[in-house]
């Protein structure tokens, strides 16, 4: 009985319908992979910073679709403890998307990065986001109704592992972001333009510089 309740709650999480838009079935791992695929397309087709800035709008479109899903998921309350952990895991992947899109958009207007470096940074984000989307695929596997050979404890162990993995990837994305900003800051410092960088990114990242 506990397994059925858990699977029902998770199914509601994985297939949340937004009342304000024509959502069919939303799969969070596909949402994340969509950002990854679009990012790799712009990396392959962008030869100048202005070109990449224009192409990045496609990533933002995919991101906005995912954000609508994640915002709807945040409003799902009164879940049992186990399903709540699944919800938190999915939202962590959403936060990774947030960090990437919002931070990289600022980097695109940062004169301290070359187009080659921007392409490399974007690819780094794509790798981390793709790895985090695999975590969501693992959760889907354990809540699949055909996976009845797993005990409740086995399912919970997988969910706990996935949550810790997603949290680790979020921390890695934060670290990766701050390290890249740190490179820009050091370059700006040599040119006496630190105020410009602080204005662009804010002061929260200074502990990494």
SEVO-585547 format. One record per atom (N, C-alpha, C, O): z, x, y; residue in one letter. Coordinates in steps of 0.02 Angstrom, whole numbers, padded with zeros to 5 digits, always signed. Last residue first. Layout:
REM residues N
ZXYa
...
REM end
This chain:
REM residues 209
-00244+01866+01736x
-00281+01918+01772x
-00242+01981+01779x
-00267+02030+01808x
-00173+01762+01684x
-00216+01799+01637x
-00253+01857+01671x
-00290+01893+01637x
-00108+01703+01788x
-00066+01739+01740x
-00108+01778+01690x
-00082+01823+01657x
-00204+01629+01858x
-00188+01697+01880x
-00146+01737+01830x
-00148+01798+01831x
-00243+01499+01839x
-00264+01548+01789x
-00240+01619+01803x
-00255+01665+01764x
-00209+01416+01944x
-00172+01409+01881x
-00187+01464+01831x
-00148+01475+01785x
-00275+01410+02064x
-00228+01465+02054x
-00194+01465+01985x
-00155+01510+01970x
-00454+01374+02067x
-00383+01359+02076x
-00340+01419+02058x
-00365+01472+02039x
-00590+01400+02063x
-00556+01385+02000x
-00484+01362+02008x
-00455+01333+01962x
-00629+01410+02200x
-00673+01379+02150x
-00634+01356+02089x
-00643+01300+02065x
-00527+01475+02265x
-00546+01409+02289x
-00588+01372+02236x
-00583+01311+02229x
-00530+01595+02198x
-00470+01554+02194x
-00485+01482+02216x
-00458+01435+02187x
-00654+01639+02241x
-00644+01624+02170x
-00583+01580+02160x
-00583+01535+02119x
-00629+01658+02377x
-00684+01614+02356x
-00675+01593+02283x
-00686+01535+02266x
-00531+01753+02377x
-00516+01686+02403x
-00568+01635+02380x
-00552+01578+02365x
-00592+01871+02335x
-00548+01835+02289x
-00533+01763+02312x
-00525+01719+02271x
-00681+01964+02385x
-00699+01893+02388x
-00654+01850+02343x
-00677+01800+02315x
-00692+02103+02381x
-00651+02072+02432x
-00664+01998+02441x
-00659+01972+02496x
-00756+02158+02276x
-00798+02142+02334x
-00758+02110+02391x
-00786+02093+02443x
-00656+02170+02184x
-00690+02231+02205x
-00732+02220+02268x
-00742+02266+02307x
-00629+02035+02165x
-00579+02077+02196x
-00610+02142+02222x
-00592+02165+02276x
-00737+01990+02093x
-00729+01967+02162x
-00680+02010+02200x
-00687+02021+02260x
-00709+02051+01972x
-00770+02069+02008x
-00766+02049+02081x
-00788+02085+02126x
-00591+01984+01941x
-00590+02057+01949x
-00652+02081+01987x
-00648+02127+02028x
-00641+01852+01929x
-00591+01869+01980x
-00589+01945+01994x
-00586+01966+02051x
-00725+01860+01819x
-00753+01844+01885x
-00705+01864+01940x
-00726+01890+01992x
-00630+01886+01721x
-00684+01934+01734x
-00714+01923+01803x
-00726+01970+01840x
-00555+01768+01726x
-00524+01832+01745x
-00576+01886+01759x
-00566+01927+01804x
-00642+01677+01673x
-00626+01672+01745x
-00595+01737+01770x
-00607+01758+01826x
-00633+01724+01542x
-00697+01727+01578x
-00687+01722+01653x
-00719+01757+01692x
-00499+01695+01516x
-00523+01764+01512x
-00589+01773+01549x
-00599+01823+01583x
-00497+01556+01526x
-00459+01597+01574x
-00481+01670+01573x
-00480+01703+01625x
-00578+01520+01416x
-00595+01500+01485x
-00561+01545+01535x
-00593+01570+01582x
-00505+01572+01309x
-00573+01594+01321x
-00595+01579+01392x
-00626+01621+01425x
-00388+01494+01320x
-00385+01567+01326x
-00454+01596+01344x
-00460+01638+01388x
-00441+01366+01296x
-00405+01381+01359x
-00404+01456+01372x
-00417+01478+01428x
-00490+01387+01168x
-00536+01370+01222x
-00504+01382+01290x
-00538+01406+01336x
-00370+01411+01100x
-00422+01463+01103x
-00471+01450+01159x
-00492+01497+01194x
-00308+01287+01112x
-00277+01346+01143x
-00327+01403+01149x
-00326+01440+01199x
-00398+01212+01035x
-00389+01196+01106x
-00359+01256+01143x
-00380+01273+01198x
-00380+01272+00911x
-00445+01278+00945x
-00440+01261+01019x
-00472+01292+01061x
-00248+01232+00886x
-00264+01303+00891x
-00330+01313+00927x
-00336+01358+00968x
-00265+01095+00876x
-00223+01122+00930x
-00237+01196+00940x
-00239+01220+00997x
-00342+01091+00761x
-00371+01066+00824x
-00331+01093+00883x
-00359+01111+00935x
-00249+01142+00668x
-00312+01177+00679x
-00343+01156+00746x
-00366+01199+00784x
-00150+01043+00673x
-00133+01112+00692x
-00196+01153+00707x
-00197+01193+00754x
-00226+00935+00623x
-00196+00932+00690x
-00180+01002+00715x
-00195+01019+00773x
-00256+00980+00495x
-00310+00969+00543x
-00283+00966+00614x
-00315+00992+00660x
-00128+00982+00437x
-00167+01044+00443x
-00222+01037+00495x
-00232+01082+00536x
-00098+00846+00440x
-00056+00894+00477x
-00093+00959+00488x
-00089+00988+00542x
-00199+00799+00355x
-00196+00777+00425x
-00155+00825+00467x
-00175+00843+00522x
-00161+00860+00235x
-00226+00876+00265x
-00226+00857+00339x
-00252+00895+00380x
-00036+00800+00215x
-00040+00873+00222x
-00106+00894+00255x
-00107+00939+00297x
-00072+00669+00199x
-00033+00688+00258x
-00035+00763+00270x
-00035+00786+00327x
-00140+00676+00078x
-00175+00654+00138x
-00138+00677+00200x
-00168+00702+00248x
-00037+00716-00007x
-00096+00759+00001x
-00133+00741+00065x
-00155+00785+00102x
+00048+00605+00003x
+00071+00671+00028x
+00012+00717+00039x
+00009+00753+00089x
-00029+00508-00059x
-00011+00500+00012x
+00010+00567+00042x
-00008+00583+00098x
-00154+00593-00161x
-00091+00557-00151x
-00078+00550-00076x
-00111+00582-00035x
-00325+00573-00201x
-00274+00606-00161x
-00212+00562-00156x
-00217+00502-00147x
-00414+00494-00264x
-00377+00540-00307x
-00322+00576-00268x
-00276+00604-00298x
-00488+00420-00179x
-00426+00389-00202x
-00385+00436-00247x
-00329+00421-00265x
-00598+00425-00087x
-00556+00484-00102x
-00488+00460-00128x
-00437+00480-00100x
-00664+00316-00047x
-00682+00341-00113x
-00638+00400-00134x
-00641+00423-00191x
-00625+00293+00083x
-00597+00249+00031x
-00612+00274-00040x
-00578+00255-00088x
-00579+00429+00180x
-00633+00394+00147x
-00606+00355+00088x
-00568+00382+00048x
-00485+00509+00230x
-00473+00438+00239x
-00529+00396+00209x
-00528+00335+00213x
-00529+00637+00202x
-00467+00614+00169x
-00453+00541+00180x
-00413+00512+00143x
-00647+00645+00278x
-00650+00651+00206x
-00587+00623+00173x
-00592+00588+00122x
-00606+00639+00409x
-00646+00584+00382x
-00647+00585+00306x
-00647+00533+00274x
-00545+00764+00418x
-00504+00704+00421x
-00542+00644+00392x
-00514+00604+00356x
-00658+00846+00413x
-00607+00851+00360x
-00562+00789+00359x
-00544+00765+00305x
-00720+00813+00531x
-00754+00796+00468x
-00704+00799+00410x
-00709+00760+00362x
-00630+00869+00619x
-00635+00796+00617x
-00671+00773+00554x
-00656+00721+00526x
-00657+01004+00596x
-00590+00978+00582x
-00592+00902+00576x
-00559+00873+00532x
-00782+01014+00648x
-00775+01019+00575x
-00707+00993+00553x
-00700+00964+00500x
-00756+01018+00782x
-00786+00957+00755x
-00782+00956+00679x
-00780+00902+00649x
-00711+01148+00798x
-00662+01094+00804x
-00690+01028+00777x
-00652+00986+00752x
-00831+01216+00784x
-00779+01227+00735x
-00727+01171+00738x
-00701+01149+00686x
-00896+01171+00899x
-00924+01155+00833x
-00871+01164+00779x
-00866+01123+00733x
-00818+01228+00998x
-00821+01156+00993x
-00848+01134+00925x
-00825+01084+00896x
-00843+01364+00974x
-00775+01338+00968x
-00774+01262+00961x
-00735+01235+00922x
-00983+01369+00996x
-00955+01390+00932x
-00885+01359+00922x
-00870+01332+00869x
-00993+01329+01129x
-01025+01289+01077x
-00996+01305+01008x
-00984+01260+00968x
-00928+01433+01196x
-00899+01365+01197x
-00927+01323+01140x
-00891+01286+01107x
-01023+01533+01169x
-00954+01539+01146x
-00919+01472+01144x
-00884+01456+01096x
-01134+01484+01238x
-01137+01489+01165x
-01067+01496+01135x
-01053+01469+01082x
-01086+01498+01368x
-01101+01432+01342x
-01104+01432+01266x
-01079+01386+01234x
-01079+01639+01375x
-01018+01599+01382x
-01028+01529+01353x
-00985+01503+01318x
-01214+01671+01364x
-01167+01695+01313x
-01102+01654+01315x
-01075+01637+01263x
-01264+01612+01481x
-01290+01591+01415x
-01241+01610+01359x
-01229+01572+01313x
-01194+01686+01575x
-01183+01614+01570x
-01207+01587+01503x
-01174+01544+01472x
-01251+01812+01553x
-01180+01802+01539x
-01164+01728+01533x
-01124+01708+01490x
-01381+01787+01594x
-01369+01809+01525x
-01296+01798+01506x
-01281+01777+01450x
-01361+01757+01727x
-01386+01705+01684x
-01375+01723+01610x
-01361+01679+01569x
-01202+01828+01781x
-01275+01829+01775x
-01297+01773+01729x
-01255+01744+01694x
-01068+01789+01889x
-01096+01787+01821x
-01172+01788+01824x
-01203+01752+01863x
-01029+01781+02019x
-01009+01841+01981x
-01032+01841+01909x
-01019+01888+01872x
-01055+01663+02081x
-01105+01716+02089x
-01088+01779+02048x
-01129+01825+02044x
-01034+01508+02010x
-00999+01571+02021x
-01049+01628+02024x
-01083+01642+01974x
-01085+01391+01970x
-01090+01405+02042x
-01053+01469+02061x
-01043+01484+02120x
-01056+01392+01837x
-01126+01390+01856x
-01137+01404+01930x
-01190+01425+01951x
-00920+01379+01832x
-00948+01445+01820x
-01021+01448+01841x
-01046+01501+01861x
-00907+01242+01847x
-00885+01286+01901x
-00916+01356+01893x
-00936+01387+01942x
-00954+01202+01723x
-00988+01177+01783x
-00970+01221+01844x
-01012+01234+01887x
-00859+01256+01640x
-00925+01287+01642x
-00965+01263+01702x
-01006+01301+01729x
-00751+01169+01662x
-00746+01240+01679x
-00814+01272+01686x
-00827+01311+01733x
-00798+01044+01617x
-00772+01052+01685x
-00769+01125+01707x
-00784+01140+01765x
-00839+01072+01484x
-00886+01044+01533x
-00862+01056+01605x
-00901+01077+01647x
-00720+01130+01422x
-00785+01163+01424x
-00828+01137+01481x
-00851+01176+01523x
-00621+01033+01441x
-00611+01101+01467x
-00679+01136+01474x
-00693+01167+01526x
-00677+00922+01374x
-00660+00919+01445x
-00657+00989+01476x
-00686+01002+01529x
-00684+00969+01243x
-00746+00951+01279x
-00734+00950+01354x
-00776+00974+01392x
-00548+00979+01220x
-00589+01039+01217x
-00655+01028+01253x
-00679+01071+01290x
-00512+00845+01225x
-00488+00890+01277x
-00527+00956+01278x
-00539+00984+01332x
-00572+00800+01107x
-00595+00775+01171x
-00573+00819+01229x
-00611+00830+01276x
-00491+00866+01018x
-00561+00886+01021x
-00593+00860+01085x
-00636+00893+01114x
-00375+00793+01043x
-00376+00865+01057x
-00448+00891+01062x
-00464+00933+01104x
-00409+00668+00995x
-00404+00677+01068x
-00402+00751+01087x
-00423+00769+01142x
-00401+00691+00858x
-00465+00674+00888x
-00464+00686+00962x
-00513+00712+00990x
-00262+00715+00849x
-00310+00766+00829x
-00378+00754+00861x
-00410+00799+00887x
-00207+00594+00889x
-00194+00654+00929x
-00244+00709+00913x
-00266+00746+00957x
-00250+00513+00782x
-00271+00499+00850x
-00263+00561+00894x
-00309+00578+00932x
-00179+00570+00677x
-00251+00572+00677x
-00279+00561+00747x
-00325+00596+00769x
-00051+00537+00718x
-00068+00608+00713x
-00144+00617+00711x
-00171+00664+00739x
-00057+00400+00705x
-00046+00429+00772x
-00065+00502+00772x
-00093+00527+00821x
-00062+00382+00571x
-00123+00369+00609x
-00118+00398+00679x
-00168+00418+00709x
+00073+00413+00543x
+00019+00453+00515x
-00046+00444+00553x
-00081+00493+00567x
+00148+00313+00614x
+00156+00384+00628x
+00097+00425+00604x
+00072+00468+00641x
+00048+00174+00665x
+00098+00204+00621x
+00096+00280+00632x
+00047+00307+00658x
+00025+00127+00838x
+00000+00151+00774x
+00057+00176+00731x
+00109+00197+00757x
+00038+00077+00968x
+00075+00046+00913x
+00047+00065+00844x
+00044+00024+00799x
-00126+00087+01048x
-00054+00098+01042x
-00026+00067+00978x
-00062+00036+00939x
-00264+00149+01125x
-00242+00120+01061x
-00169+00138+01050x
-00151+00196+01044x
-00304+00218+01235x
-00271+00153+01247x
-00248+00119+01183x
-00216+00067+01186x
-00373+00326+01189x
-00308+00337+01220x
-00269+00272+01227x
-00207+00273+01226x
-00497+00271+01155x
-00450+00290+01102x
-00380+00300+01128x
-00331+00285+01094x
-00558+00259+01279x
-00541+00198+01242x
-00489+00213+01188x
-00444+00173+01176x
-00574+00394+01306x
-00532+00354+01351x
-00511+00289+01317x
-00454+00266+01325x
-00664+00429+01205x
-00596+00458+01205x
-00549+00418+01249x
-00491+00409+01232x
-00778+00355+01244x
-00746+00343+01179x
-00674+00368+01180x
-00629+00333+01158x
-00804+00413+01366x
-00793+00341+01363x
-00758+00323+01297x
-00713+00280+01296x
-00830+00542+01327x
-00770+00529+01367x
-00753+00455+01366x
-00694+00436+01365x
-00955+00530+01265x
-00896+00546+01225x
-00832+00529+01261x
-00784+00505+01231x
-01031+00505+01379x
-01030+00456+01324x
-00968+00467+01280x
-00934+00420+01261x
-01011+00622+01449x
-00987+00559+01478x
-00985+00504+01426x
-00941+00461+01429x
-01075+00717+01365x
-01002+00720+01376x
-00976+00654+01402x
-00923+00631+01380x
-01207+00683+01384x
-01178+00676+01317x
-01102+00674+01322x
-01068+00634+01289x
-01216+00718+01520x
-01231+00650+01497x
-01199+00636+01429x
-01169+00583+01419x
-01187+00853+01520x
-01141+00808+01553x
-01153+00735+01533x
-01106+00695+01529x
-01300+00902+01458x
-01235+00909+01424x
-01186+00860+01453x
-01148+00828+01417x
-01391+00874+01559x
-01399+00842+01494x
-01335+00846+01453x
-01316+00798+01419x
-01353+00959+01658x
-01343+00887+01669x
-01351+00848+01604x
-01320+00795+01596x
-01398+01082+01626x
-01329+01065+01607x
-01313+00991+01617x
-01265+00965+01589x
-01521+01094+01686x
-01518+01078+01615x
-01449+01055+01593x
-01442+01016+01546x
-01480+01132+01815x
-01516+01069+01805x
-01512+01047+01732x
-01503+00988+01718x
-01420+01254+01785x
-01381+01202+01819x
-01414+01134+01809x
-01380+01084+01797x
-01526+01326+01733x
-01472+01307+01688x
-01430+01251+01719x
-01407+01206+01684x
-01600+01342+01849x
-01630+01308+01793x
-01575+01283+01745x
-01578+01227+01720x
-01514+01420+01923x
-01531+01353+01948x
-01561+01310+01893x
-01550+01250+01890x
-01513+01535+01843x
-01451+01498+01853x
-01466+01427+01877x
-01434+01379+01855x
-01650+01546+01724x
-01619+01559+01789x
-01557+01516+01796x
-01549+01467+01760x
-01685+01506+01599x
-01700+01575+01617x
-01671+01595+01685x
-01669+01654+01701x
-01650+01402+01467x
-01632+01418+01537x
-01643+01492+01550x
-01614+01535+01518x
-01670+01371+01335x
-01724+01354+01382x
-01708+01373+01454x
-01749+01361+01499x
-01561+01404+01259x
-01626+01429+01237x
-01681+01419+01289x
-01731+01454+01289x
-01460+01336+01323x
-01456+01409+01318x
-01524+01438+01302x
-01544+01491+01328x
-01497+01206+01303x
-01503+01233+01371x
-01498+01309+01371x
-01527+01342+01414x
-01475+01197+01164x
-01542+01186+01190x
-01549+01215+01260x
-01601+01245+01276x
-01339+01214+01156x
-01383+01266+01128x
-01455+01258+01150x
-01492+01307+01155x
-01297+01095+01215x
-01280+01159+01245x
-01327+01214+01220x
-01352+01254+01259x
-01340+01002+01123x
-01369+01001+01189x
-01356+01067+01225x
-01399+01091+01262x
-01256+01035+01014x
-01329+01039+01008x
-01363+01043+01076x
-01410+01082+01086x
-01128+01010+01069x
-01146+01076+01043x
-01221+01084+01042x
-01248+01135+01065x
-01133+00875+01097x
-01124+00922+01152x
-01145+00992+01131x
-01176+01028+01169x
-01146+00829+00965x
-01198+00814+01014x
-01194+00860+01074x
-01245+00883+01100x
-01026+00863+00909x
-01086+00900+00887x
-01144+00888+00935x
-01187+00931+00944x
-00944+00768+00970x
-00934+00839+00984x
-00996+00880+00966x
-01016+00924+01003x
-00999+00653+00913x
-00996+00660+00985x
-00989+00734+01004x
-01024+00758+01049x
-00976+00675+00778x
-01045+00674+00802x
-01048+00681+00878x
-01094+00712+00904x
-00839+00663+00777x
-00868+00728+00757x
-00941+00732+00780x
-00964+00786+00799x
-00821+00528+00815x
-00801+00583+00860x
-00829+00650+00842x
-00841+00692+00886x
-00930+00401+00807x
-00903+00452+00763x
-00885+00512+00807x
-00931+00545+00833x
-00944+00232+00836x
-00935+00297+00867x
-00901+00345+00819x
-00848+00329+00792x
-01057+00105+00819x
-01006+00144+00783x
-01002+00214+00813x
-01052+00250+00815x
-01087+00043+00968x
-01095+00021+00899x
-01040+00056+00860x
-00982+00039+00867x
-01052-00015+01129x
-01041+00036+01079x
-01053+00006+01010x
-01032-00050+00996x
-01091-00063+01265x
-01122-00083+01202x
-01115-00026+01151x
-01164+00006+01132x
-00935-00080+01356x
-01002-00051+01344x
-01027-00071+01276x
-00988-00093+01234x
-00807-00126+01364x
-00845-00124+01426x
-00915-00094+01417x
-00952-00085+01466x
-00741-00115+01247x
-00758-00183+01268x
-00803-00183+01329x
-00834-00234+01344x
-00777+00001+01125x
-00760-00007+01196x
-00785-00074+01219x
-00844-00090+01212x
-00711+00018+00967x
-00764-00013+01007x
-00739-00023+01077x
-00686-00051+01088x
-00679+00150+00854x
-00655+00110+00910x
-00715+00082+00949x
-00763+00118+00962x
-00678+00217+00728x
-00732+00172+00747x
-00710+00123+00801x
-00720+00063+00795x
-00568+00294+00708x
-00633+00326+00702x
-00690+00282+00727x
-00743+00307+00745x
-00464+00200+00721x
-00470+00257+00767x
-00540+00286+00767x
-00568+00300+00819x
-00487+00114+00618x
-00487+00087+00686x
-00494+00143+00737x
-00527+00135+00789x
-00468+00204+00514x
-00534+00174+00524x
-00540+00145+00594x
-00593+00149+00626x
-00332+00226+00526x
-00378+00280+00542x
-00448+00254+00553x
-00484+00278+00597x
-00284+00101+00485x
-00269+00126+00552x
-00318+00180+00573x
-00342+00181+00629x
-00333+00098+00353x
-00353+00047+00400x
-00342+00071+00472x
-00386+00062+00515x
-00267+00206+00295x
-00340+00207+00299x
-00365+00156+00350x
-00413+00169+00386x
-00133+00160+00303x
-00154+00222+00337x
-00229+00223+00348x
-00253+00239+00402x
-00139+00049+00220x
-00121+00041+00291x
-00144+00101+00331x
-00171+00094+00386x
-00172+00111+00099x
-00217+00061+00128x
-00204+00051+00202x
-00250+00046+00242x
-00059+00192+00077x
-00125+00222+00085x
-00173+00175+00119x
-00211+00195+00162x
+00041+00096+00061x
+00045+00141+00118x
-00023+00173+00132x
-00043+00181+00189x
+00000+00042-00060x
+00000+00000+00000x
+00000+00044+00063x
-00035+00030+00111x
REM end
